[in-house]
Amino acid sequence: MAIKSLEELRELRKSLQNTLKQRESAVGQNDQIELLVGMGTCGIAAGARDTYQALMDVTHQRGLDNVRIISVGCIGSCTMEPTVEIHMPGREALIYGKITKKRVAQLVDDVLINNGYLDDNLLIKSFQKAVT
Amino acid sequence: MTERMTILVCGGTGCIALESNEIIAALKEKLADVGLTEEIRIIRTGCFGFCGQGPIIKLQPDNITYVQVGVEDVNEIVDEHIVKGRIVERLLYVNPRTEELVKTSEEMDFYKKEYRIALRNLGLINPEDILEYIAMKGYEALAVCLNERTPEDVVQLIKDSKLRGRGGGGFSTGLKWELTAREESDEKYIICNADEGDPGAFMDRSILEGDPHSVLEAMAIGGYATGANIGIVYIRAEYPLAYKRLQIALSQAREYGFLGKNIFDSGFDFDVEIRLGAGAFVCGEETALINSVMGRRGEPTKKPPYPSVSGFRGKPTSVNNVETLANIVPILLNGPEWFSSIGTDTSKGTKVFALAGKINNVGLVEVPMGTTLREIIFDIGGGIIGGKEFKAVQTGGPSGGVITKEDLDTPIDYESLKAIGSMMGSGGMIVLDEDDDMVELAKFYLDFTQDESCGKCTPCRVGTKRLHEILDRLTRMEGSPEDLDLLEDLSYNIKYSALCGLGQTAPNPVLSTMKYFRSEYDAYAYRTKRIAFKIIEDKCIGCTKCARVCPVACIEGSPKRPHVIDEADCIACGACYDACPVDAIERP
């Protein structure tokens, strides 16, 4: 499907707006939960593949069908890998660090199901970014 | 049940030292008193990063941040804010410039220290899905360039932005494109240099892994601006994940028609191929890189002619670093004025630094040019591991030098780093603490450069080998004071006579450490450096623990009597130091 004009490209972007709106505004809006797993080399070396797999298994077991798990690049907090950024409806986006596969079940239960926080694993995201 | 409010208390090392654990205990007690335990949740978080204002407390969902909170403030926070909903103004952060009260962390200048341009999409989009890149305005800059701007316009925009090469040299990117564009030729090329080799630097890898399309789009724009129809990504074979994601990105971009024939119906053709490097440091030098792409030995050639005149296959070629390319799209989308408003007089925009070594927050940071080293290392980087003393930071990889405590407040840009004897390089920062030996550090870098020297020119091939030999002799306590003069003399000779950048800069780690840490070199040269551990007689209780762990059995003594280390046999491994229960052992 080749795109041949700027208008077509903008049209396509418009149709994709909802998928990224939540992530850009960093506050969950629709009822979709998004889990962004840092899957750069540092993340994978720290076990992000296992974390990713465990997130799929656990969310499936708990019957959560509104969860999307997305692999993304490295956010720069390499010491805290594997990182999982959580976007939930109506809640501020937060990043959790050192989420190895052992911590996954607790993360899902405490944060996704009980709408709480996971103590000791919370990271603060603190940067500005070029808005394009 | 769901709590109505959450209190986030900073549990970083800095804030714990300032009693944040006691604050948590006091909060719990106070909340129990007023019967709100069920409704309010307290969480100890990781470091907020703004340690100078610690301990920091953030109340959610109100999004109010209190700074420099003490145990004595707990009652007021609970009574006023939590029970009555009134903000405790005296605990808010005061903006030092405007003297206004700041309620949220987002408004604090500190949190604006990091500014992501090259890393803008990292950790946000799925790098293997082109639709997510398109949703972030991906490929719009390319479409606008091809349909609404001439190649000259594009070159001018990049020149106006004052973007400079992020691979180390700091040459104007716009000028580089203009020099290539100016040449008349039937074929031209644009090469992306992804042969990232400085020890400790990994920003290029992260960008290719996390946002490969931004590099591909920038290459197509660069191709249009310079008149090239073929782009080549030269990437190290040691980066398999970046290679894989780049391949996926390439095939998706072709599928959508962003690469290939007649892009956006403009008549412009452009495609990209990937070449794997075989892992030679010198191939990051552009002429050596071009030789390697052509299947020749990765050796540099003399400049001029510059690649912009005669590069790949003898045709005009522009070689740009990954991070440089990652800046192109935001510049075109937001305008050159936006970009040149960030940074210092001579260096615009941001720079990504890879923090490594004895620093708490190892990782990548992107800050505006002009940020000081102190801000990067202590505020963003979280300071030195174990609270040890900062000694120096090594920047610029094997071509750079060390920066000491005295220069921590220098605003960083290309010129200021050069002025203090180091260089920007690709942005690797290796932080050293009080335990690090600067002569050993210089030896490590010389070991690296003599290993990576391609062997084409004598000063580099033989010179770095000799430098390494002298350093090795010194660290084995077999050197002499004359060695120091020889070291310096040889360093300057190599600097002024080597063929390419690798050789010319190889002695920098030696010259820079000699300049700032001459006494450490003297201690080796005059053989006055103590290398053995020592037991303080008065403190030793004769527990025999040290003697039992010593791997070379050089500790003597009978139980309950002071022990003695045989200094001639000690290998300074530190096992006894760690084993001693009463701190009776002194480091050398």
Contacts between the chains, C-beta under 8 A, distances in Angstrom:
chain1	res1	chain2	res2	distance
A	1	B	255	6.9
A	1	B	256	6.5
A	2	B	255	7.7
A	2	B	256	6.3
A	2	B	257	3.1
A	2	B	260	7.9
A	3	B	139	7.9
A	3	B	256	5.4
A	3	B	257	5.4
A	3	B	258	7.3
A	3	B	264	7.5
A	4	B	257	6.6
A	4	B	264	6.2
A	4	B	265	4.8
A	5	B	143	7.4
A	5	B	147	7.7
A	5	B	264	6.2
A	5	B	265	6.3
A	6	B	140	6.9
A	6	B	143	4.1
A	6	B	144	6.5
A	6	B	147	6.1
A	6	B	264	6.9
A	9	B	134	7.0
A	9	B	139	6.1
A	9	B	140	6.1
A	9	B	143	5.5
A	9	B	264	8.0
A	10	B	140	7.2
A	12	B	131	7.9
A	12	B	134	5.9
A	13	B	134	5.5
A	13	B	135	5.9
A	13	B	137	6.7
A	13	B	140	7.5
A	16	B	131	5.6
A	16	B	132	7.7
A	16	B	134	6.2
A	16	B	135	3.9
A	17	B	135	6.7
A	19	B	131	7.6
A	19	B	132	7.2
A	19	B	135	6.0
A	20	B	125	7.5
A	20	B	132	6.6
A	20	B	135	4.3
A	20	B	136	6.7
A	23	B	124	6.0
A	23	B	125	7.9
A	24	B	124	7.8
A	24	B	136	8.0
A	36	B	123	6.7
A	36	B	124	7.3
A	38	B	123	6.0
A	40	B	122	8.0
A	40	B	205	7.8
A	40	B	206	5.5
A	40	B	209	4.8
A	40	B	210	6.0
A	40	B	241	7.5
A	41	B	202	7.8
A	41	B	205	6.6
A	41	B	206	8.0
A	41	B	209	6.5
A	41	B	239	7.8
A	41	B	241	5.4
A	41	B	242	7.9
A	42	B	363	8.0
A	44	B	241	7.1
A	70	B	126	5.0
A	71	B	126	6.0
A	71	B	127	7.8
A	71	B	128	7.2
A	72	B	122	7.4
A	72	B	123	5.1
A	72	B	124	6.2
A	72	B	125	6.3
A	72	B	126	5.9
A	72	B	127	7.1
A	72	B	210	6.7
A	73	B	121	7.4
A	73	B	122	4.2
A	73	B	123	5.7
A	73	B	125	7.9
A	73	B	127	5.5
A	73	B	206	6.3
A	73	B	207	7.9
A	73	B	209	5.3
A	73	B	210	1.7
A	73	B	211	6.1
A	74	B	122	6.0
A	74	B	123	6.5
A	74	B	206	4.7
A	74	B	209	6.7
A	74	B	210	5.7
A	74	B	364	6.8
A	75	B	122	6.1
A	75	B	123	3.3
A	76	B	119	6.7
A	76	B	122	7.2
A	76	B	123	7.5
A	76	B	206	7.6
A	76	B	363	4.6
A	76	B	364	3.6
A	76	B	365	6.1
A	76	B	366	7.7
A	77	B	361	7.0
A	77	B	363	5.1
A	78	B	362	5.4
A	78	B	363	4.0
A	78	B	364	7.0
A	79	B	360	7.4
A	79	B	361	5.8
A	79	B	362	4.7
A	79	B	363	6.0
A	80	B	46	7.2
A	80	B	363	8.0
A	83	B	123	7.7
A	85	B	123	6.9
A	92	B	60	7.0
A	92	B	61	7.4
A	92	B	63	7.7
A	97	B	46	6.5
A	114	B	2	7.4
A	115	B	2	5.2
A	116	B	2	7.4
A	116	B	3	7.2
A	116	B	41	6.7
A	117	B	6	6.3
A	117	B	41	7.0
A	117	B	43	5.1
A	119	B	43	5.1
A	119	B	44	6.2
A	120	B	11	7.3
A	120	B	44	6.4
A	120	B	45	7.9
A	120	B	46	7.8
A	121	B	46	7.7
A	122	B	8	7.1
A	122	B	43	6.4
A	122	B	45	4.3
A	122	B	46	6.1
A	123	B	45	7.6
A	123	B	46	5.1
A	124	B	45	6.6
A	124	B	46	6.9
A	124	B	47	7.6
A	124	B	48	5.1
A	124	B	49	6.7
A	124	B	105	7.7
A	126	B	48	7.4
A	126	B	49	5.4
A	126	B	105	7.2
A	126	B	110	8.0
A	126	B	111	4.6
A	126	B	113	8.0
A	126	B	114	6.5
A	127	B	111	7.2
A	127	B	113	7.8
A	127	B	114	3.4
A	127	B	115	6.7
A	127	B	116	5.5
A	127	B	366	7.5
A	128	B	111	7.6
A	128	B	112	5.3
A	128	B	114	6.8
A	128	B	115	4.9
A	128	B	116	7.0
A	129	B	115	7.2
A	129	B	116	4.0
A	129	B	117	7.6
A	129	B	119	7.8
A	129	B	120	4.9
A	130	B	115	7.5
A	130	B	116	6.5
A	130	B	117	4.3
A	130	B	120	4.8
A	130	B	330	4.5
A	130	B	334	6.8
A	131	B	334	7.8
A	132	B	120	6.8
A	132	B	136	6.2
A	132	B	137	4.7
A	132	B	329	7.1
A	132	B	330	5.6
A	132	B	333	4.8
A	132	B	334	6.9
